[in-house]
């Protein structure tokens, strides 16, 4: 009777607590990088769940088979030196699991660091994403516009983010598009993402960087290439230019809403010269391409 009551209480707790939970964003991918990472997460959960079920099954079997019995008080169990098969299983299975996970992790790391699969032949959109206390600045050098705390990106096109910080180390993260990556003050890191479908997403700083880091978030809107081009034209018609004095005010600690400007801060406050070392040639090609774009943009100005 007690076991039945415990089971009823457990089911009731699960139903009442979990019904209000929203789906995990990392398991609702909207791009190829995030899909790969969601696959790895589900694979890990599946293997670990299988191991837990086997362990609990063995535990229940042992508890039932070797439970207390009416043996003589003087009974002594036989002495056993060991069992080589048990030792092989206890050591071999964890080694196999760790080896397999290591192989999958290394393979996935190369995939998510390179240009998204299916977009190798497309020219990436370069966006400089810089953080300050406690806001995000997004510079579009090709479009010559800049936004604060919101990001518009086209679908079906690779996005190459150049990350750096005007303050402490932050972590750029859009869960539905891919994993997080650090933005630092003395170097520029590269993050390759892509959105397969239009929609609204949330991005944030996933690193603790002071009292305002919990609200250091931004909105992401993925749209068709046609709608993105229309948005760029509308911004150039309506937004005010970004000046150096205004940008310096934006860098002061505090929270801001969404803002839009023509021009970027890259002209008077360029990103760090040092770049992180990438393992793929495609990323190195992106670096050279971005530098050429910046040079062309400066000469045009």
Number of C-alpha atoms within 10 A of each C-alpha: 5 7 8 9 9 11 11 11 12 11 10 11 12 10 11 10 9 9 9 8 8 7 8 10 16 19 16 14 22 23 22 23 26 26 19 17 24 21 15 16 13 12 14 13 12 12 12 13 12 11 12 12 11 12 12 11 12 12 12 12 12 11 11 10 10 9 8 8 7 5 8 7 6 6 7 8 6 6 6 6 6 8 8 9 10 10 10 10 11 11 11 12 11 11 12 11 13 11 12 11 16 12 12 13 14 10 11 16 15 13 17 21 19 21 26 21 16 12 15 13 10 11 13 20 19 23 23 22 26 25 27 23 22 25 27 28 26 24 26 20 23 14 19 19 22 27 22 22 23 21 22 17 22 22 23 19 22 26 22 24 22 23 27 28 24 18 19 16 19 29 20 26 21 23 23 25 26 26 20 18 18 19 26 20 18 16 16 24 21 26 23 23 25 28 27 18 15 15 13 12 17 17 21 23 26 18 19 14 18 11 10 14 18 14 12 25 21 21 16 18 17 22 21 18 14 10 15 17 15 11 14 16 12 11 19 17 10 11 15 14 16 17 14 14 8 11 15 11 9 19 17 14 14 12 16 13 9 14 13 20 20 22 22 25 24 17 14 10 11 10 22 15 8 10 17 9 11 15 12 13 10 13 19 16 10 18 18 11 15 21 11 12 15 17 12 13 16 12 8 7 9
